[in-house]
Each structure stands twice: as C-alpha cells, then as structure tokens.
Amino acid sequence: MNDSAGSRNRTIDVDAGLVAGHLGLAVAEFKQLMERRQITLLCERGVAEDVGTYRASFYYARRKVRLVLDHAGRVLSVTT
C-alpha cells in the first residue's frame, strides 16, 4: 500500500497470508490475482481522531477483507 500525502510517499507492507486466508485463497493464488488486478484494494488514511491509522479493504468476487493498521503497519483489526 502507498500513502501519498503532499510530497510524502509511504509504503506499508501487509501480510499476504493474512489477507489470502480471509479471502479463502492460497498465498500464491492471492499474489497472482493481485498481479492480474483481479483483487481490488482500497486504502484510506485516517483523519481527525483516526489520524495515524490506515484502512485497507481487499475485494475479490463477493468477498471482502478489511484491515485497520497503525502507522507502523501493525494490524489493529480484521473484518470480513
């Protein structure tokens, strides 16, 4: 994931195994689908009381995994 705020560019790594498992996919299949852009990713940066957090939503078929991460990329919550 990338966060572009002004001239800053930040990347946060997300564990593919965590997301793949919640989507019901093997890691290799998840990575292939990401490369083919068959999994959609929406990344949002927290504002106001949520500043310093990020929400990453992964969509595939009729499934969704949403991660809330802190500024260091640590997972705070996972919902499906």
Wavefront OBJ file of the C-alpha trace (Angstrom):
o trace
v 0.000 0.000 0.000
v 1.182 3.511 -0.690
v 0.231 6.683 1.137
v 0.753 9.879 -0.773
v 0.204 12.949 1.371
v 1.715 16.008 -0.197
v 5.249 15.108 -1.183
v 5.491 12.184 1.279
v 5.379 8.690 -0.109
v 4.975 5.863 2.363
v 4.640 2.127 1.853
v 3.124 -0.228 4.394
v 3.605 -3.960 3.929
v 0.633 -6.224 4.581
v 0.958 -9.960 5.256
v -0.332 -11.704 2.107
v -1.051 -14.855 4.132
v -3.396 -12.987 6.445
v -5.419 -11.458 3.622
v -5.359 -14.586 1.451
v -6.611 -16.740 4.308
v -9.572 -14.440 4.954
v -10.411 -14.473 1.236
v -10.247 -18.285 1.167
v -7.224 -18.308 -1.153
v -3.749 -19.801 -1.097
v -0.978 -17.186 -0.878
v 0.327 -17.986 -4.379
v -3.179 -17.627 -5.847
v -3.698 -14.352 -3.949
v -0.436 -12.929 -5.324
v -1.340 -13.959 -8.895
v -4.772 -12.371 -8.591
v -3.227 -9.169 -7.213
v -0.758 -9.038 -10.123
v -3.641 -9.523 -12.582
v -5.608 -6.806 -10.770
v -8.448 -9.221 -10.095
v -8.367 -8.276 -6.425
v -9.306 -4.680 -5.762
v -7.600 -2.727 -2.985
v -8.946 0.446 -1.436
v -6.619 2.187 1.038
v -7.821 5.043 3.211
v -5.802 7.235 5.565
v -7.354 8.131 8.921
v -8.238 11.739 9.733
v -9.263 13.573 12.918
v -9.364 11.036 15.779
v -8.170 8.284 13.388
v -5.010 10.087 12.262
v -2.062 7.691 12.139
v -4.206 4.727 11.073
v -4.988 3.211 7.698
v -7.875 1.089 6.454
v -7.124 -1.382 3.674
v -10.058 -3.160 2.038
v -9.409 -6.087 -0.311
v -12.245 -7.212 -2.597
v -12.418 -10.459 -4.547
v -15.557 -11.994 -6.058
v -18.196 -11.453 -3.361
v -15.675 -11.458 -0.520
v -14.119 -8.559 1.369
v -11.366 -8.309 3.978
v -10.823 -5.034 5.795
v -7.695 -4.359 7.848
v -7.158 -1.411 10.140
v -3.440 -0.733 10.562
v -1.417 1.650 12.652
v 1.288 3.939 11.229
v 3.882 1.142 11.542
v 1.741 -1.382 9.645
v 0.654 -3.380 12.701
v -2.805 -4.890 12.301
v -5.289 -3.381 14.769
v -8.379 -5.212 13.485
v -9.580 -7.508 10.714
v -13.158 -7.827 9.482
v -14.652 -9.915 6.726
l 1 2 3 4 5 6 7 8 9 10 11 12 13 14 15 16 17 18 19 20 21 22 23 24 25 26 27 28 29 30 31 32 33 34 35 36 37 38 39 40 41 42 43 44 45 46 47 48 49 50 51 52 53 54 55 56 57 58 59 60 61 62 63 64 65 66 67 68 69 70 71 72 73 74 75 76 77 78 79 80
